[in-house]
Amino acid sequence: MNRNSAYIPAVFLLLVTAGLCSTAAAEEPVSSVSICYSGSGGYRMVERTDLSRYLNGKYTGLTRREVRSFIDMHPSAENTPQKYSGTFYVLEETIRNSRASAQGVSGMIPASFTLSPNGTMMMSEDNGYPPFRGFPAYPASEVRTGDTWQASAVRCVDPLNKGVPTRMKIFVAYEYVGEGDWNERPIYHIRAKWATRYRERDSRGDPDLKDASGSHSADIYADRETGAALLVRDTVDETFSYIDGTTVRFRGSILLFTEFPPMIDKGVVVTAFGRAAGAVPDGAVTSSVQAEVDSPGSSFGDSAGRIIAAGTGNSSGLLIEEVPEGLRLSIRNIRFEADSDRILPGERWRLDAIAEVLRSADGAAFLVEGHTAATGKPDGEKELSVQRARRIADELILRGIPADRFLYAGYGGDRPVAPNDTDEGRAQNRRVEITILQ
C-alpha cells in the first residue's frame, strides 16, 4: 500500500451521553424508549474502511485500512469525569496471499481522555485518536420511532497521511428508527447524517488544508442493555482541498465493530505458562517455573515489565511480564536461520507450547513484536524483525489460533533488554514478545 496515499479513516468513539435509563422488558410493546450509555469497563473496537480514492479528480485506487483500539477505564472519584486511556493500532495489511494471516501494524497511537456524565470529552493526550469525539450522542429525553435530534461533535482527519491531524467541528442529525436484533442481540436502530465542512480553523492542524466538503450517512445499532454502538455502517463521499490546489476525494464505506471481551484470568495464563515451560524437546532435562519474580524488568530500552513467571533450565528464555497493555510472553532464545525468518526445526516444540499458553487467554487479541540485536544496520534489522514477528504469528495461526486475533510489528535493535557488546546480550535481544492485550 502506498503510505503517501493512505487515508486515516473515522473511528467512532462509543462512549456516549450517560444518564438514567428506563428499560422495558423485551416482550412488552413500548411507545417510547430512553437510550443512553450505561456500560462500564474497557472495550475494544475494530474499524475497517473500503474507500475509492481520487487525487485531483483522477482515480488512484482502493484504499483499505483497518484500525483496532484497546481502551481501558480507570477508577475515578464519584461525580467526576471518567478517565480512559488506550492505544489505537493502525494496520498496514488486511489481505495477504488470499489466506488467513496476521495483520501488520504501521502505527501505535496512544490516547487518554476524560468523559463527563453529559458526554463531554476532554483529551489529555491527543494524537488524533479517537478521530470522532462525542459521536454518537443520544437524546436526553425518551424518543419514539421517527423522532429526531441534533448534536455537535469533533472529528480529526489526516487525508494525505502527513501525521498532522486536523480537528473539524461537525453537526450530526439523528433519527430513531426503532428496535431490532443484530447478531442475536437486541438493539436500537438509529440513523445519522452530517456534512463535511472545515470552517473553524484548527491551530494545531495541517496549515495546508484549505477546505472540506461532502457527506456522511450512517446506520448505528446500539445495544439495548448498555447503549454501546455495536455496529456503525458509514457511507462516505467527501473531498479535501489544499492551498496548493491539490484535491483528494474518498467514496465508499466504513464499518466499525465494538467488542467487550472477558477479562483475562492471570492465574490461568500463568498455569498454562508453567506447562509450556516444562514442555521441553525429547531428551532434554525437564524445566521448571519460578513464579512471581520480584523484578521491575530490564533497564534497557522501554520494554520493561514486572516479571511474574520465568522458565528455568532449558526453558530459561521464557518469561511472562505484566505491562500496561496486558500480559507479555517473552521468548528470548528462539532460534532462526541467520539473517532469515525461517525458524530452526528444533524450535517447533516451543511454538506448540506457546500456542497452548495463548489458548488459555480465551477471546484475547495478541500483539507479536520482533526484536534483533543492534549490529549497525538499522534498516535491515527493522525489516528482519518485522518478518520474524509475522512468521511467528503465522506459525501460531497454523496451530489453530484465529488469524484475526493477531497483530504484529518489528523494532529492529531499538529496544534492547541486554547490552549488545556480548554474545549473551545479543542473544537476549534477538527475541519475540507476544502481548496478551487487555
Stockholm file with secondary structure:
# STOCKHOLM 1.0

chainA/1-438         MNRNSAYIPAVFLLLVTAGLCSTAAAEEPVSSVSICYSGSGGYRMVERTDLSRYLNGKYTGLTRREVRSFIDMHPSAENTPQKYSGTFYVLEETIRNSRASAQGVSGMIPASFTLSPNGTMMMSEDNGYPPFRGFPAYPASEVRTGDTWQASAVRCVDPLNKGVPTRMKIFVAYEYVGEGDWNERPIYHIRAKWATRYRERDSRGDPDLKDASGSHSADIYADRETGAALLVRDTVDETFSYIDGTTVRFRGSILLFTEFPPMIDKGVVVTAFGRAAGAVPDGAVTSSVQAEVDSPGSSFGDSAGRIIAAGTGNSSGLLIEEVPEGLRLSIRNIRFEADSDRILPGERWRLDAIAEVLRSADGAAFLVEGHTAATGKPDGEKELSVQRARRIADELILRGIPADRFLYAGYGGDRPVAPNDTDEGRAQNRRVEITILQ
#=GR chainA/1-438 SS CCGGGCCBCCCCCCCCCBCCCCCCCTTSCCSCBCCCBCCCSCEEEEEEEEEEEEETTEEEEEEEEEEEEEEEEECCCTTSCEEEEEEEEEESCSCBTTBCCCEEEEEEEEEEEEECTTCCEEEEECSSCSSEESCSCCCSSCBCTTCEEEEEEEEEEBTTCCSCCEEEEEEEEEEEEEEEEETTEEEEEEEEEEECCCCSCCTTSCTTEEEEEEEEEEEEEEETTTCCEEEEEEEEEEEEEETTSCEEEEEEEEEEEEECCCCCCHHHHHHHHHHHHTCCCTTSCCCCEEESCCCCCCSSTTCCCEEEEEECGGGTTEEEEEETTEEEEEESSCCBCTTSSCBCGGGHHHHHHHHHHHHTSTTCEEEEEEECCCCSCHHHHHHHHHHHHHHHHHHHHHTTCCGGGEEEEECTTSSCSSCSSSHHHHHHHSEEEEEEEC
#=GC SS_cons         CCGGGCCBCCCCCCCCCBCCCCCCCTTSCCSCBCCCBCCCSCEEEEEEEEEEEEETTEEEEEEEEEEEEEEEEECCCTTSCEEEEEEEEEESCSCBTTBCCCEEEEEEEEEEEEECTTCCEEEEECSSCSSEESCSCCCSSCBCTTCEEEEEEEEEEBTTCCSCCEEEEEEEEEEEEEEEEETTEEEEEEEEEEECCCCSCCTTSCTTEEEEEEEEEEEEEEETTTCCEEEEEEEEEEEEEETTSCEEEEEEEEEEEEECCCCCCHHHHHHHHHHHHTCCCTTSCCCCEEESCCCCCCSSTTCCCEEEEEECGGGTTEEEEEETTEEEEEESSCCBCTTSSCBCGGGHHHHHHHHHHHHTSTTCEEEEEEECCCCSCHHHHHHHHHHHHHHHHHHHHHTTCCGGGEEEEECTTSSCSSCSSSHHHHHHHSEEEEEEEC
//
